[in-house]
Amino acid sequence: MPQERTGPPGGGTPPAAGAGPVPPARSPAPAPPGPSPEADPFDWIGERLEQRRRAGLLRSLRPRPADSRLLDLAGNDYLGLTRHPEVVAAARHAAHRWGAGATGSRLVTGTTELHAELEAELAGFCGFEAALVFSSGYAANLAAVTALTDRGTLVVSDAANHASLIDGCRLSRAATAVVPHADPGAVAGALDGFDGRAVAVTDAVFSVDGDAAPLAELAAVCRDRGAALVVDEAHSLGVLGDGGRGALHAAGLAGAPGVVATATLSKALGSQGGVVLGPARVIDHLVNTARTFVFDTGLAPAATGAALAALRLVRAEPARAARVRAAARKLHAGLTAAGLDATRPDAAVVSVRAPAPEAAVRWAADCRAAGVAVGCFRPPSVPDGVSRLRLTARADLTDADVAAAVAAVAGTAPPAP
Ligand SMILES: Cc1ncc(COP(=O)(O)O)c(C=O)c1O
């Protein structure tokens, strides 16, 4: 929905109709001293990019061919569903039936019957009263944090939270206390003595090191202090909990009062999009106030249909969740047996520390040359400034795949500093 423009650019009052001749425009003020008019206003960017390059932090795009022969441990297709024939057929069918795009905001024309079906099934599967689908997990996180907060709210945020939760805190304009990672005592300390509305936000499984948040303890701290708890299940939906119902479900907290979950549809569900799950009145509130819902085009029908088909597969084949966790444990065992400093996975993500950003980039390139794609995480994507390779397990990895991945990563490892 475009914003209505109520005045001329710059905010002056437009002349009223019939108010007489418009006075002549004043001559423009002389230009203040500064760069010459011929200077390229983007010159500063070249300098910034060069600084990033020197620090080993330059990022660039590498288009992936459809028939890549690399063993993929860099993506987030945890359950191996993105190319599943039923998921692809559902995307194709949805595009044929509903069109290539959603055609409008969810509140105008962008809600199809498919969206409603997906929301009902996501809520039922994860154990929440209601769900609302967004065009991305990023948008879902911005929505959940901003809609539940205002200037007078205190938000308590884990230091290792995903960028989308951090940006939600920033956009909310609420006072934000960033607390040490996975520390319910620190959350309690931040909440104690604050008598206004408060919300604690955390990833369920942290995206860099793959460790799980202490959800039962966090929920108890929040419950005792009347605070809401928002949990991002991006890396746990489809991976943790009974048949992949998520970390909150595993902790007996799905549908609990005061608890809201968010998730992406782009990882275990192999599609695209995001979701917020919670009490019906929270979802109604989001429909009315969440700017990334109201002012955003609805999720494309193909992605909606694909996510729904993937969700049905996850429900029909609950062993997939156990298989991805087992593959992650095998990866970890192989990497540590090879002498590497790998994080113990609580879900599908295993990280290996690299000595420096440049070394991480070279290491990832060497892995690729050895036939294995791995993620390369550098500042600002790492909360502690330490660069890492990140390996993501998939339910369809064979033991031979795991052995090949371990051999590639260990065989190309830089010398310890
Ligand atoms: C923890 C976490 N939350 C949210 C997101 C954002 O999800 P999406 O990619 O659907 O925008 C990601 C994606 O990388 C993530 O890792």
The ligand as an SDF file (V2000), in Angstrom:
LIG
                    3D

 16 16  0  0  0  0  0  0  0  0999 V2000
   18.1400  -17.8210   12.9310 C   0  0  0  0  0  0  0  0  0  0  0  0
   17.5580  -17.2500   11.6750 C   0  0  0  0  0  0  0  0  0  0  0  0
   16.4560  -16.4970   11.7700 N   0  0  0  0  0  0  0  0  0  0  0  0
   15.8980  -15.9440   10.6810 C   0  0  0  0  0  0  0  0  0  0  0  0
   16.4290  -16.1300    9.4310 C   0  0  0  0  0  0  0  0  0  0  0  0
   15.8020  -15.4490    8.2540 C   0  0  0  0  0  0  0  0  0  0  0  0
   15.0190  -16.3270    7.5210 O   0  0  0  0  0  0  0  0  0  0  0  0
   14.7580  -16.0810    5.9640 P   0  0  0  0  0  0  0  0  0  0  0  0
   15.9850  -16.5220    5.2570 O   0  0  0  0  0  0  0  0  0  0  0  0
   13.5500  -16.8770    5.6550 O   0  0  0  0  0  0  0  0  0  0  0  0
   14.5290  -14.6120    5.7970 O   0  0  0  0  0  0  0  0  0  0  0  0
   17.5650  -16.9190    9.2760 C   0  0  0  0  0  0  0  0  0  0  0  0
   18.1130  -17.1310    7.9140 C   0  0  0  0  0  0  0  0  0  0  0  0
   19.2400  -17.3340    7.6520 O   0  0  0  0  0  0  0  0  0  0  0  0
   18.1530  -17.4920   10.4330 C   0  0  0  0  0  0  0  0  0  0  0  0
   19.2630  -18.2350   10.3530 O   0  0  0  0  0  0  0  0  0  0  0  0
  1  2  1  0
  2  3  1  0
  2 15  2  0
  3  4  2  0
  4  5  1  0
  5  6  1  0
  5 12  2  0
  6  7  1  0
  7  8  1  0
  8  9  2  0
  8 10  1  0
  8 11  1  0
 12 13  1  0
 12 15  1  0
 13 14  2  0
 15 16  1  0
M  END
$$$$
